Amino acid sequence: MVDSLNVKDLYPEERRRHILDRIRQNGRVSVSRLSQAFGVSEVTIRADLQALVDRNLVVRTHGGAILASHRLPELSLSFRQQQQILEKSRIGEAGAAMVSDGDAIFLDTSSTALALASHIKNRRELTIITNSLAVVQAMLDAPGVTVVMPGGTLRRETASLIGIDGLTMLQQFNVQKGFFGAHGISKPEGLTDVSVAEAEVKRMLVGMCRQVITVLDASKWGRVGLASFADLENVDYVITDDEAPAELVDQVRGIGIEVLLV
């Protein structure tokens, strides 16, 4: 334990060693609590965490950090497409019903968003913004749909392009609706992903969309992925299947989010 009388006198390297000990003991830490515990600013704590990230000791999450060894496995897109097929089809159909001709929408790299794509091929003057190569391929025979894909680095696991540098070109668009899948939905973590790189892209796109719509099956409720990309307060709708746990659904509805069970 750190002597509460001396925490402000710690050298940066000493403080970082204590922070790493806390992460090992508790599994995760938050920036705000570390700031209070060590009597330094949140800016200083973020710098400490980044120093630990640079050594591959921890991984940054939304508002904190976890041990690098706690990474969750990421399943390939082809594998995920074979899970909860009927549920994802119903969720995708319900999401498609919210898309109108002339809209500009974002579809992420989730298998559920891909299921939605198959239901909107006949829309007219629709613009789809996506970093999913699978969504792009699905739209090759959709002449009424314009597809915009920001540049980035190929991630074969998710058949996607990642990186935030290419997202600045999207600022010219008024994106009415964004459809986001997630590894998990929970309080207080919000929407989470197992990939920090994917979460970084999603986090920026959440901020660009007028409406944020989460599309996920019942297995995702109560799960927590590696990195948060949206607070629940930023979500407008959740579309899920009717096996979603009622208690968790009520919690989400209680903060003003509309939940559609299909």
DARA-V134543 format. One line per field, one symbol per residue. phi: phi as a letter, one per 40 degrees, with the letter a starting at -180 (. if undefined). psi: psi as a letter, one per 20 degrees, with the letter a starting at -180 (. if undefined). burial: + if it has 24 or more other C-alpha atoms within 12 Angstrom, else -. Layout:
phi=???
psi=???
burial=???
This chain:
phi=.ccccbcccccdcccccccccccccbgaabccccdccbgbcccccccccccccccgcbbcbcgaabccccdccbccdcccccbfccccccccccccccbbdgcbbbbcccccccccdccbcccbfcbbbabbcccdccccbbccbcbbbccibcbcdbfbbbhcccccccccccccbbbbcacababccgcbbcbcccccccdccdccccbbbcbacccccgcbccbcbaccccccbbbacccccdccccccccbgccbbcb
psi=qpoiijhijqqghgghghghggghgihrqqgghhgghikrrhggghhghhhhghjkhrpqrojbqrqhijpqqpqqghghhiplggghggggghghiipqpiqprppajqhghhhhhiijhjqqkppppqjohhgghhjhknhjppppoqrappohhjlrprqihiihiiiiqoogppoprqhqprpjhcpqqiphgghgghghhgiiphpoppoqrhiipiqoagpqipqhiipgqpprrjjpphghghgghijjpppop.
burial=--------------++-+++-++----++++--++-++++----++++++++----++++++++++++-++-----+--+---+--++++++++++-++---+++++++++++++++++++-+--+++++++++++-++--+--++++++------++++++++--+--+----+++++++++++++-+++++++++++++++++++++-+++++++++++++++++++++++++++++++--+----+--+----++++++
